Amino acid sequence: MAIPSPGSKLREAVADATLPVPGAFNPLVARMIEDMGFEAAYLSGAAFSAGELALPDIGLFTLSELAEQTLRTTRNLGIPLIVDADTGFGEAVNVERTVIELEAAGAAAIQLEDQRLPKRCGHLSGKSLVSIEEMCAKLRAAASARRDADLVIVARTDARGVEDFSSALVRARRYLEAGADWIFPEALADEEEFTTFAREIDAPLVANMTEFGKSPLFTLDQLAEMGYSAVLYPVTLMRVAMKAAEAALAMLASEGTQRDLLDLMQTRQDLYDLLRYHDYEAELRRLERELDADWNVAEADVLLTHTVDARSLERRSHVDAMTRHTALRRIRYTRLAPHLEKSSAVLPGLARRLFSELAMQGEVTDRLRYIDDRLEVYEDLYESANDRLAEYSYYRSEYRLEAWIIALLLLEVVLMLGEMWLSWRLAE
């Protein structure tokens, strides 16, 4: 059975219900979104620019930075990620590259907007738009560049804030004709506009419920009734987190202690659970037990690297199986070690420090070195055993071939002698 792609998961999620999609300003928050039961997450350009780079939302981050953040997020995420690609990082040819890179990084949907650079936050004034033809060329390029037909291309139009509501409708229809799958009307002004847009545009629609903007904050049920398929909360979590950080800093500055903040904090155990630290520890213990359990078997197999005979060939399937097991354990070790041996680039700074702390306390580095050494012994042992058995099989087959050749030559000699004897008798 084929594994569903991120895009197909996202399409399935919106098929029967309106999907709430919180914004993840780092990979750990994305994992929390999944753990809390949400079926999709959003990588907002504004939240990424502010939270990771301390830059305003005016198109200052690069495609490589966004692709790296997308990969960091999807690598630890089981739900679809909608990625805000701003204006696509250039013209139509650049959009092709954008889609290729973000799809490879695990994006389920790629959002493109029709602003002209330098772009601005969709709820600010002073924006300008590219022409309809330019945006349609980008959307055609995006649709043709995707490898998975289920990858969702989301076309965002900022026409309502720059021109007028009717212009937003015109652009939405043209964008669908050009290959967009979903339409994202930015900065609609009131309930009537949200309702009318949904009635006029026959496609899955995205509503942006960003705070302190030009659109009212409707509930999920209200937007579902209007006909919207997905509802974004792009910067909600970052705003709450930053306000909490501000309050905590103020208390530290005034009180000189964080004691009164403890009830507001995520506990150490909750953080470890979110980081899946104990899953890593359990996998480490499994590897240790498996390698220890096979040690006696490996010691017995050492003989195969020195003395090989006909009876040794009966153990060929066993050697092949142990070789495969060792290779699979090496893969598991390779996936596990970077998270425990050193700070993982996937995790934010605090999480990396906690992992390092746990590694020091639990002598994880020594345990990883032990596993690595055992694996190396097994790899050398079974590689040598395989080589010896292969050589023995080859030379044995060569000897058999030589025996057959000698037998055929002897048969030919017997036949020749028979012919000579028969000729002699006939001559008499």
Buried (B, 14 or more C-beta within 10 A) or exposed (E): EEEEBBBBBBBEBBEEEBBBBBBBBBBBBBBBBBEEEBBBBBBBBBBBBBBBEEBEBBBBBEBEBBBBBBBBBBEBBEBBBBBBBBBBBBBBEBBBBBBBBBBEBBBBBBBBBBBBEEBBBBBBEEBEBBEBEBBBBBBBBBBEBBEEEBBBBBBBBBBBBBBEBEBBBBBBBBBBEBBBBBBBBBBBEEEEBBBBBBEEBEBBBBBBBBEEBBBEEBEBEBBBEBBBBBBBBBBBBBBEBBEEEEEBEEBEEEEEEEEEBEEEEEEEEEBBBBBBBEEBBEBBEEBBEBBEEBEEEBEEBEEBBEEBEEEBBEBBEBBBEBBEBBEEBBEBBEEBBEBBBEBBEBBBEEBBEBBBEBBEEEEBBEBBEBBBEBBEBBBEBBBBBBEBBEEBBEEBEEEEEEEEEEEEEEEEEEEEEEEEEEEEEEEE
